[in-house]
Amino acid sequence: MNIIIQKILEDWNPIGVPEYIVDVEYLDYIPYLIQTAHNLEETKKGLIYILRQMGYNNHCICNKKIQQDIDNIAQRIVKEYEKIISNSDDREGDS
């Protein structure tokens, strides 16, 4: 799940860091997003928290494009989490 969220954050790259550091820029936020990945609304809140940590103010966060990005990224994270849980459940059923 770490690698998946890292890739999603790299693709999103909300502060536009250069490609040569994007793979490390968002690492500190991955554990927090893993904890919220079971719930879409909590994941959205987590992404908003990340944006605030990066210096975004409420005016920026309320921007329609940013809100769409938050919705899309949160949905991707939750979808990946659900895939992993589903695959885990399938393997347990095979035991």
N, C-alpha and C positions, 0 to 999 in steps of 0.2 A: 504494500500500500504506500510505503514511503516514496518509492520510485515513481509510482503513478501520480501522486499528488505533486511531487517535485516537477514532473513533466508538465502537468496542468498549469502550475504556477509559472514555470518558464515560458510556456506558450502565451500566457496572459501578460506577464511582465508589466505590471501596472505602473512602475516607475521608469520603465524604459532603460534598464541597465544594459550596458554593452554585452554582446553575445559571449565574450570571453570570461565574464564573471556571472552571467545569469544562472549558471548551474549551482552556484553557492549562495547567491544573494537571498534566497527565500528559505533556506534550510531550517532556520530557527522556527518557522511557522508550521512546519509539517506536523510535528507531534500534536499541536493544538487542533489542527484540522482533522487529524485522524480521530481525535476524541469527539468531534462534532459530526463526523461523516454519516452517522446513523440517522441524522435528522436534518432535513433541508433548511428549516428556519434557523437552527443553531449554526449550520454551516455558513449561511448568509451572514449571520451576526459575526462569525469568526472572520470572514473575509472583510467585513466592515472594520473590525478591530485591527486587522492587518493594515488596511488603508490608513487608518488613524495613526498607527505606529509609524507609518512612512510619511506622515505629514499632511495627509489629505484632511481638509476641514469639512464641516457639514455641508457647505455649499457645493463643494466638489462631489462629495459622496451622494448628494441628492440629484446630481446631474443624471438625466435620462440614460445617456450612454453608459455611465458608470453603473447605474442600477441594472441595466440589461446585462452588462458584463458580470456583475455579482450574481445575478440569477443564473446565467449560463454556466459560470464556473462552479457555483454551488451544485447545480444539477449534475454536472459532469462528475464531481467528487462523490456525490451520493450514489449516482449510478454505478460508478466503479466499486464503491464500497458494497453495494447490493450484489454485484457480480461475484465479488470475493466471498461474501457470506453464502450466497447460493451455491457456489462451487464447493465451499467447505461443507455445507449441509449434504450435498450430493455425495461427497467422499465418505462422510460418516454413515450414510445410508448403505454404502457398499460394504462396510465392515462386517 
